[in-house]
Amino acid sequence: MNTRFPTGGIALGSLTAAVALLAGLSNASAQSAPGAGSFPQSFLVPGTNTSLAIYGTVKLSASSNWGSQHITDTSPSGIGNTPSAINGLALGGPGAAGGNSVNNQEHALHGGLRSQIKSTQIFFETRTPSDLGEIKTVVMMDFGAFGLQSNYVGKTTSTNSPSSGAGNNEMPRIQFAYGTLGPWLFGQYNSAWTDPLLINPDIGDQSQVGPLQTRNIRRPQIRYTYLVGNGLSLSASLETNTYTNLTGSNTTTAGPIAEDSTDTAGITNYPSFNAGVAWNQPWGHLAARVGVAEDEMRSTTGATSVQGSTNINKKKTGWAVMAGAMINTFGQDQWRGQVVYAAGADTYLTDMGDAGLINTATGSLQLIKELAFNTSYIHRFSPNWRATAEFGIGFFNKPSNAPNSGAFLNVANGTSAAGLAGIEKRHLQSALSVTYSPVPGRVDIGIEWDHFDRWVQAADTSGTANRYGAHIFFYW
């Protein structure tokens, strides 16, 4: 995930600077040039005291897959348009019976060159002085086409996003839209759970094990940040909890309840809440988070449910903890590492995917748990060249009421090996990248290799994929 938030192509140098911006403080004195604004590369809007800056990144990326097909949101077509695709890898070999037929088809589609520019970003930032402090607003958009959009020219099928190169088919979408007043932030922004200094900025694939990814990192929220001093900051945030993807069966014969925009799954009554602490020093950075989220599975289809009623509304509180560090090592090298444990709260761990199961015998909701580790290292050979290595692994806990046999309905609606293929056991992911910056801070040219392995409760063998990519980014 590229976590740059460039102002004129320059990434924020420390979390202290980022927190200061959220607290309504300017990170630069007013410029003296006529018409200049109050922060770098901004200008005064005529007739107002508001400073405006427009900046962003132009991104061209290309990739190809070997082995099982690995689908991410950089794909113009395929089985999905969101990250966390490790749990979509098809399994093969002894112990891997069953599985999803579409995934098995994707398993045969190894290779295939894909290129896109829809992750290109445009930022609009304003700052306005007031009696209550500086008012800051940020709107950022990219051009990611919506999944299942079929009402414009260039679509591949009635249920797929448009194919690349079919015309003007990359739809603008809002990623960030928030405002700050003093220590308060209101709007859609990356979850306060996420610490940008803990995520390696040179790994572009969106299926890392451990960090939050684009499927659920951006949240409408209300956040408060308190600067203690000496590089220490505290934060607390109430955030929309819309990505709780509980699945199960609403009848003894129907398939799983899926999360999308047309049914009642994936909806909860309460926002998620997380609080954290961060400490930024010249030697590096430390951070910790704790969060809770309501896991809820609903069905209002009118069919007779497994509990003998026409509706299901099961709730359970999930929770998660995270701790991580970024250490400046030799020269300008950096090591990053974080560990996350989530009990059902997939809102804080993208790799977890589906978070809940329902037992047909008792009607109880049991939560899957995952312990995930992620680490990376950046070595800078010179201001123009750097290399990055990254590794993540996640271990899943099968709930006690998910036996290999018995009256159990899981995400695959069965108790066989095919049914247990819907319950994850272990994910492994690693990446290597090399980046050349002919104009540091303005142009990055990179190549990247990503490897993925997936094991499920039913399988003795793993689903494997490799992804090879190249990119060129222009920061302006």
C-alpha positions as CSV (number, residue, x, y, z in Angstrom):
1,M,0.0,0.0,0.0
2,N,1.3,3.4,-1.0
3,T,0.7,5.6,2.0
4,R,2.1,8.9,0.7
5,F,0.0,12.0,1.3
6,P,2.0,14.3,-0.9
7,T,1.7,18.1,-0.8
8,G,3.3,19.0,-4.1
9,G,4.8,15.5,-4.1
10,I,6.5,15.7,-0.7
11,A,5.5,13.0,1.8
12,L,4.9,13.9,5.4
13,G,8.1,13.3,7.3
14,S,6.7,12.3,10.6
15,L,3.5,11.4,12.4
16,T,4.1,14.4,14.6
17,A,3.7,16.6,11.5
18,A,0.5,14.7,10.5
19,V,-1.0,15.0,13.9
20,A,-0.2,18.7,14.0
21,L,-2.1,19.2,10.8
22,L,-5.1,17.3,12.2
23,A,-4.9,19.6,15.3
24,G,-5.2,22.6,13.1
25,L,-1.6,23.8,13.2
26,S,0.2,25.0,10.2
27,N,3.5,23.1,9.3
28,A,4.9,26.2,7.6
29,S,4.9,29.9,8.0
30,A,2.9,32.0,5.5
31,Q,4.7,32.5,2.3
32,S,5.7,36.1,1.4
33,A,5.0,36.0,-2.4
34,P,1.9,38.0,-3.5
35,G,-1.1,35.8,-3.5
36,A,0.7,33.0,-1.7
37,G,-1.3,30.9,0.8
38,S,-0.6,29.9,4.3
39,F,1.0,26.6,3.5
40,P,3.5,25.3,0.9
41,Q,2.3,25.5,-2.8
42,S,-1.1,27.1,-1.8
43,F,-2.6,30.3,-3.0
44,L,-5.2,32.7,-1.5
45,V,-8.6,32.4,-3.1
46,P,-9.4,35.9,-4.3
47,G,-11.6,37.9,-2.0
48,T,-11.2,35.4,0.9
49,N,-8.7,34.5,3.6
50,T,-8.8,30.8,2.5
51,S,-5.7,29.2,1.2
52,L,-6.1,26.4,-1.5
53,A,-3.7,23.8,-2.8
54,I,-4.2,21.3,-5.5
55,Y,-1.8,18.4,-5.8
56,G,-1.7,14.6,-6.3
57,T,-0.1,11.6,-8.0
58,V,-0.3,10.3,-11.5
59,K,0.1,6.5,-11.4
60,L,0.6,3.9,-14.2
61,S,0.8,0.3,-13.0
62,A,1.1,-3.0,-14.8
63,S,1.1,-6.5,-13.4
64,S,0.8,-10.2,-14.3
65,N,-0.1,-13.3,-12.2
66,W,1.5,-16.7,-12.2
67,G,-0.1,-19.6,-10.5
68,S,-3.6,-19.2,-9.0
69,Q,-5.1,-15.9,-10.2
70,H,-4.7,-13.2,-7.6
71,I,-7.4,-10.5,-8.0
72,T,-7.1,-7.0,-6.5
73,D,-8.8,-3.7,-7.0
74,T,-6.2,-2.9,-9.7
75,S,-7.9,-5.4,-11.9
76,P,-10.3,-4.1,-14.6
77,S,-12.1,-7.5,-14.6
78,G,-12.3,-10.8,-12.7
79,I,-14.1,-12.3,-9.7
80,G,-13.7,-9.2,-7.5
81,N,-12.8,-5.6,-7.4
82,T,-11.6,-5.3,-3.8
83,P,-8.4,-6.4,-2.0
84,S,-7.9,-9.2,0.5
85,A,-7.9,-11.7,-2.3
86,I,-5.8,-14.3,-0.5
87,N,-8.9,-16.0,0.8
88,G,-10.1,-16.3,-2.8
89,L,-7.2,-18.4,-4.0
90,A,-8.3,-21.8,-5.3
91,L,-6.8,-24.8,-3.6
92,G,-5.5,-27.9,-5.4
93,G,-4.1,-31.3,-4.6
94,P,-4.8,-33.8,-1.8
95,G,-7.0,-32.5,1.0
96,A,-8.3,-29.6,-1.1
97,A,-11.7,-31.1,-2.2
98,G,-14.5,-28.7,-2.9
99,G,-14.1,-25.0,-3.2
100,N,-15.8,-22.3,-5.2
101,S,-16.3,-23.0,-8.8
102,V,-15.5,-19.5,-9.9
103,N,-12.3,-19.5,-7.9
104,N,-11.4,-22.8,-9.6
105,Q,-11.9,-21.2,-13.0
106,E,-9.6,-18.4,-11.9
107,H,-7.1,-21.0,-10.8
108,A,-6.6,-21.9,-14.5
109,L,-6.2,-18.2,-15.5
110,H,-2.5,-17.9,-14.5
111,G,-0.8,-15.1,-16.2
112,G,-2.5,-12.2,-18.0
113,L,-1.0,-8.7,-18.3
114,R,-3.0,-5.9,-16.7
115,S,-2.4,-2.2,-16.6
116,Q,-4.3,0.7,-15.2
117,I,-4.2,4.3,-14.2
118,K,-7.3,4.5,-12.1
119,S,-5.4,4.8,-8.8
120,T,-4.2,8.3,-9.9
121,Q,-5.1,10.7,-7.1
122,I,-6.1,14.4,-6.9
123,F,-6.1,16.3,-3.6
124,F,-7.9,19.6,-2.9
125,E,-6.8,21.1,0.4
126,T,-8.0,24.3,2.0
127,R,-7.0,26.1,5.3
128,T,-9.0,29.1,6.7
129,P,-8.1,31.0,10.0
130,S,-11.0,31.5,12.4
131,D,-11.5,32.6,16.0
132,L,-11.7,28.9,17.0
133,G,-8.5,28.0,15.2
134,E,-7.5,26.9,11.7
135,I,-10.2,25.2,9.7
136,K,-8.8,22.6,7.3
137,T,-10.6,20.6,4.6
138,V,-9.2,17.8,2.4
139,V,-10.9,16.1,-0.5
140,M,-9.1,13.4,-2.4
141,M,-10.4,11.3,-5.3
142,D,-9.2,8.6,-7.6
143,F,-10.8,6.9,-10.6
144,G,-11.6,3.4,-9.4
145,A,-14.5,2.0,-11.4
146,F,-17.3,0.6,-9.2
147,G,-17.9,-3.1,-9.1
148,L,-21.0,-4.5,-10.8
149,Q,-21.5,-1.2,-12.7
150,S,-23.1,-2.0,-16.1
151,N,-24.8,1.1,-17.2
152,Y,-22.1,2.8,-19.3
153,V,-20.1,2.1,-22.5
154,G,-17.1,-0.2,-22.1
155,K,-18.5,-2.8,-19.7
156,T,-17.3,-6.4,-20.3
157,T,-20.5,-8.1,-19.1
158,S,-23.6,-7.1,-17.2
159,T,-21.9,-7.9,-13.9
160,N,-18.3,-6.9,-14.4
161,S,-16.5,-3.6,-14.3
162,P,-15.4,-2.2,-17.7
163,S,-12.4,-3.5,-19.5
164,S,-9.2,-1.5,-19.6
165,G,-8.8,0.7,-22.7
166,A,-12.5,0.5,-23.6
167,G,-12.9,4.3,-23.4
168,N,-13.7,6.8,-20.7
169,N,-14.8,4.1,-18.2
170,E,-12.8,4.9,-15.1
171,M,-15.3,6.6,-12.8
172,P,-14.2,9.3,-10.3
173,R,-14.8,8.4,-6.7
174,I,-14.2,10.1,-3.3
175,Q,-11.6,8.6,-1.1
176,F,-11.1,11.3,1.5
177,A,-13.5,14.1,2.4
178,Y,-12.9,15.5,5.8
179,G,-12.5,18.7,7.8
180,T,-10.6,19.5,11.0
181,L,-11.1,22.2,13.6
182,G,-8.5,22.2,16.3
183,P,-8.0,18.6,17.5
184,W,-11.3,17.3,15.9
185,L,-11.6,15.6,12.6
186,F,-15.0,15.0,10.9
187,G,-15.6,13.1,7.6
188,Q,-14.1,10.2,5.7
189,Y,-10.4,9.5,6.2
190,N,-8.2,6.5,6.9
191,S,-9.2,4.8,10.1
192,A,-7.5,6.1,13.2
193,W,-6.5,2.5,13.8
194,T,-4.0,2.8,10.9
195,D,-0.6,4.4,11.6
196,P,0.9,5.3,8.3
197,L,4.5,5.0,9.6
198,L,3.9,1.3,10.3
199,I,3.0,0.5,6.7
200,N,5.8,0.2,4.1
201,P,5.2,2.9,1.4
202,D,6.9,0.9,-1.4
203,I,4.8,-2.2,-1.3
204,G,2.0,-1.7,-3.8
205,D,-0.1,-4.9,-3.6
206,Q,-3.3,-4.5,-1.6
207,S,-3.3,-8.0,0.0
208,Q,-0.7,-7.6,2.8
209,V,-1.3,-9.7,5.9
210,G,-1.6,-7.5,8.9
211,P,-2.2,-3.9,7.9
212,L,-5.6,-2.5,7.0
213,Q,-6.0,-2.2,3.3
214,T,-8.3,-0.3,0.9
215,R,-11.3,-2.6,1.4
216,N,-12.0,-1.1,4.8
217,I,-9.3,1.5,5.6
218,R,-11.4,4.6,4.6
219,R,-14.1,5.3,7.1
220,P,-16.6,8.1,7.9
221,Q,-15.6,9.0,11.4
222,I,-15.4,11.5,14.3
223,R,-11.8,11.6,15.7
224,Y,-10.1,13.5,18.5
225,T,-6.3,13.8,18.7
226,Y,-4.5,15.2,21.7
227,L,-0.9,16.2,21.6
228,V,0.7,15.4,24.9
229,G,4.1,16.8,24.1
230,N,7.6,15.3,23.4
231,G,6.3,13.5,20.4
232,L,3.5,11.7,22.3
233,S,-0.1,11.8,21.0
234,L,-3.4,10.1,21.9
235,S,-6.3,9.5,19.7
236,A,-9.9,8.2,19.9
237,S,-12.3,7.7,17.0
238,L,-15.9,6.6,16.4
239,E,-16.1,5.1,12.9
240,T,-18.7,3.7,10.6
241,N,-18.7,-0.1,11.0
242,T,-19.9,-1.2,7.6
243,Y,-17.4,-3.9,6.7
244,T,-18.4,-6.4,9.2
245,N,-18.8,-9.3,6.8
246,L,-20.6,-11.9,8.8
247,T,-21.7,-14.9,6.8
248,G,-23.9,-17.9,7.5
249,S,-27.1,-19.4,6.4
250,N,-30.6,-17.9,6.9
251,T,-32.3,-21.3,6.2
252,T,-31.2,-24.9,6.3
253,T,-30.9,-24.9,2.5
254,A,-30.1,-21.4,1.4
255,G,-26.6,-20.2,0.8
256,P,-24.6,-17.8,2.9
257,I,-25.7,-14.2,3.5
258,A,-23.4,-12.0,1.5
259,E,-22.3,-8.5,2.2
260,D,-23.3,-6.0,-0.5
261,S,-25.3,-2.9,-1.0
262,T,-28.6,-4.6,-1.6
263,D,-29.3,-6.9,1.4
264,T,-29.2,-6.7,5.1
265,A,-25.9,-8.4,5.8
266,G,-22.9,-6.3,6.8
267,I,-25.0,-3.8,8.7
268,T,-24.6,-3.1,12.4
269,N,-26.4,-0.9,14.9
270,Y,-23.4,0.8,16.4
271,P,-20.2,2.4,15.2
272,S,-16.8,0.9,15.9
273,F,-14.6,2.6,18.5
274,N,-10.8,2.6,18.7
275,A,-8.2,4.5,20.8
276,G,-4.5,4.6,20.4
277,V,-1.2,6.1,21.5
278,A,1.8,7.0,19.3
279,W,5.3,8.2,20.2
280,N,7.5,9.8,17.6
281,Q,11.2,10.3,18.3
282,P,14.4,10.9,16.1
283,W,15.3,7.2,16.5
284,G,11.9,6.0,15.3
285,H,8.2,5.6,16.2
286,L,6.1,3.4,18.4
287,A,2.3,2.9,18.3
288,A,-0.5,0.8,19.9
289,R,-4.2,0.6,19.3
290,V,-7.2,-1.1,20.8
291,G,-10.6,-1.3,19.2
292,V,-14.1,-2.9,19.6
293,A,-16.8,-3.5,16.9
294,E,-20.2,-5.0,16.9
295,D,-20.4,-8.2,14.7
296,E,-24.0,-8.7,13.6
297,M,-25.7,-11.1,11.2
298,R,-29.1,-10.2,9.9
299,S,-31.6,-11.8,7.6
300,T,-35.1,-10.5,6.8
301,T,-36.0,-12.6,3.8
302,G,-39.2,-13.9,5.3
303,A,-38.0,-17.5,5.0
304,T,-38.1,-19.9,8.0
305,S,-34.7,-19.5,9.6
306,V,-32.7,-22.1,11.4
307,Q,-34.0,-20.7,14.7
308,G,-37.6,-21.3,13.5
309,S,-38.3,-17.6,12.9
310,T,-38.5,-15.5,9.7
311,N,-35.7,-13.2,10.9
312,I,-32.2,-13.6,12.2
313,N,-30.4,-10.8,14.1
314,K,-27.4,-12.2,15.9
315,K,-24.9,-9.9,17.6
316,K,-21.6,-10.4,19.3
317,T,-18.9,-7.9,20.2
318,G,-15.5,-8.3,18.5
319,W,-12.3,-6.7,19.6
320,A,-8.7,-6.2,18.4
321,V,-5.3,-5.0,19.6
322,M,-2.3,-3.8,17.7
323,A,1.3,-2.8,18.5
324,G,4.0,-1.8,16.1
325,A,7.3,0.1,15.6
326,M,9.3,1.9,13.0
327,I,13.0,2.1,13.7
328,N,15.6,4.1,11.9
329,T,18.5,1.7,11.6
330,F,21.7,2.2,9.4
331,G,22.1,5.3,7.4
332,Q,18.6,6.1,6.1
333,D,17.3,2.5,6.3
334,Q,14.1,1.7,8.2
335,W,12.7,-1.4,9.8
336,R,8.9,-1.7,10.4
337,G,7.0,-4.3,12.3
338,Q,3.5,-4.8,13.7
339,V,1.4,-7.5,15.3
340,V,-2.4,-7.6,15.3
341,Y,-4.8,-9.9,17.2
342,A,-8.5,-9.7,16.2
343,A,-11.4,-11.6,17.7
344,G,-14.1,-11.3,15.0
345,A,-13.4,-7.6,14.4
346,D,-12.5,-7.8,10.8
347,T,-13.0,-4.0,10.7
348,Y,-9.5,-3.8,12.1
349,L,-7.9,-6.6,10.1
350,T,-8.6,-6.8,6.4
351,D,-7.0,-10.1,5.9
352,M,-9.5,-11.7,8.3
353,G,-12.3,-11.5,5.7
354,D,-15.4,-13.2,7.0
355,A,-15.7,-12.8,10.7
356,G,-18.6,-14.9,11.9
357,L,-20.2,-18.4,11.7
358,I,-23.6,-19.7,12.8
359,N,-24.3,-23.1,14.4
360,T,-27.5,-24.6,13.2
361,A,-27.9,-26.8,16.3
362,T,-27.6,-24.0,18.9
363,G,-28.2,-20.8,16.8
364,S,-25.1,-19.3,18.5
365,L,-22.7,-17.0,16.7
366,Q,-19.1,-17.8,17.0
367,L,-16.3,-15.5,15.9
368,I,-13.1,-16.4,14.0
369,K,-9.9,-15.1,15.5
370,E,-6.6,-14.2,13.8
371,L,-3.1,-13.4,15.0
372,A,-1.2,-11.6,12.2
373,F,2.4,-10.5,12.0
374,N,3.9,-8.1,9.4
375,T,7.5,-6.8,9.0
376,S,9.4,-4.9,6.4
377,Y,12.8,-3.3,5.7
378,I,13.9,-0.5,3.4
379,H,17.5,-0.2,2.4
380,R,18.5,3.0,0.6
381,F,21.5,2.6,-1.6
382,S,21.5,6.3,-2.5
383,P,19.0,9.1,-2.8
384,N,17.9,7.6,-6.2
385,W,17.8,3.8,-5.4
386,R,16.2,1.8,-2.7
387,A,15.1,-1.8,-2.1
388,T,12.3,-3.2,0.1
389,A,11.5,-6.6,1.6
390,E,8.2,-7.3,3.3
391,F,6.6,-10.4,5.0
392,G,3.3,-11.2,6.6
393,I,1.7,-14.3,8.1
394,G,-1.7,-14.8,9.8
395,F,-2.9,-17.7,11.9
396,F,-6.7,-18.3,12.2
397,N,-8.5,-20.0,15.1
398,K,-11.4,-22.3,14.1
399,P,-14.3,-21.8,16.6
400,S,-15.1,-24.7,18.9
401,N,-18.6,-25.1,17.4
402,A,-17.2,-25.7,13.9
403,P,-16.4,-29.4,14.0
404,N,-15.4,-31.5,11.0
405,S,-18.8,-33.2,11.2
406,G,-22.1,-32.6,12.8
407,A,-25.0,-30.1,12.5
408,F,-23.0,-27.1,11.4
409,L,-23.7,-24.6,8.7
410,N,-20.6,-22.5,7.8
411,V,-19.8,-20.1,5.0
412,A,-19.8,-22.9,2.5
413,N,-23.1,-24.3,3.8
414,G,-21.8,-27.8,4.6
415,T,-19.8,-30.0,7.0
416,S,-17.7,-31.7,4.4
417,A,-14.2,-30.8,3.2
418,A,-15.9,-28.4,0.8
419,G,-17.6,-26.7,3.7
420,L,-14.5,-26.5,5.8
421,A,-12.7,-25.0,2.8
422,G,-14.6,-21.8,3.7
423,I,-12.8,-21.5,7.1
424,E,-9.3,-20.1,6.8
425,K,-6.3,-21.7,8.6
426,R,-3.3,-19.7,7.6
427,H,-2.3,-16.9,5.2
428,L,1.3,-16.1,4.1
429,Q,2.4,-13.2,2.0
430,S,5.8,-11.8,1.0
431,A,7.1,-9.1,-1.3
432,L,10.3,-7.6,-2.8
433,S,10.5,-4.3,-4.6
434,V,13.2,-2.1,-6.2
435,T,12.6,1.6,-6.7
436,Y,14.5,4.1,-8.8
437,S,13.8,7.8,-8.2
438,P,15.4,9.9,-11.0
439,V,13.9,13.0,-9.4
440,P,13.6,12.2,-5.7
441,G,10.2,13.1,-4.3
442,R,8.8,13.7,-7.8
443,V,9.2,10.5,-9.8
444,D,9.3,6.9,-8.7
445,I,9.9,3.9,-11.1
446,G,9.6,0.5,-9.5
447,I,9.3,-3.2,-10.0
448,E,7.7,-5.6,-7.4
449,W,7.2,-9.3,-6.8
450,D,4.5,-10.6,-4.5
451,H,3.9,-14.2,-3.3
452,F,0.8,-15.5,-1.6
453,D,-0.1,-18.8,0.1
454,R,-3.5,-19.8,1.6
455,W,-4.4,-22.8,3.7
456,V,-7.9,-23.7,4.9
457,Q,-9.2,-26.0,7.6
458,A,-10.0,-28.7,5.0
459,A,-6.8,-28.6,3.1
460,D,-3.4,-30.2,3.5
461,T,-2.1,-28.2,0.6
462,S,-2.1,-24.4,-0.1
463,G,-3.3,-22.2,-2.8
464,T,-0.4,-20.3,-4.2
465,A,0.0,-17.2,-6.4
466,N,2.7,-14.9,-7.6
467,R,2.2,-11.4,-8.9
468,Y,4.8,-9.4,-10.9
469,G,4.3,-5.7,-11.4
470,A,5.9,-2.5,-12.5
471,H,4.9,1.1,-12.0
472,I,5.8,4.7,-12.6
473,F,4.4,7.5,-10.3
474,F,4.6,11.2,-10.8
475,Y,4.1,13.4,-7.7
476,W,2.9,17.0,-8.4
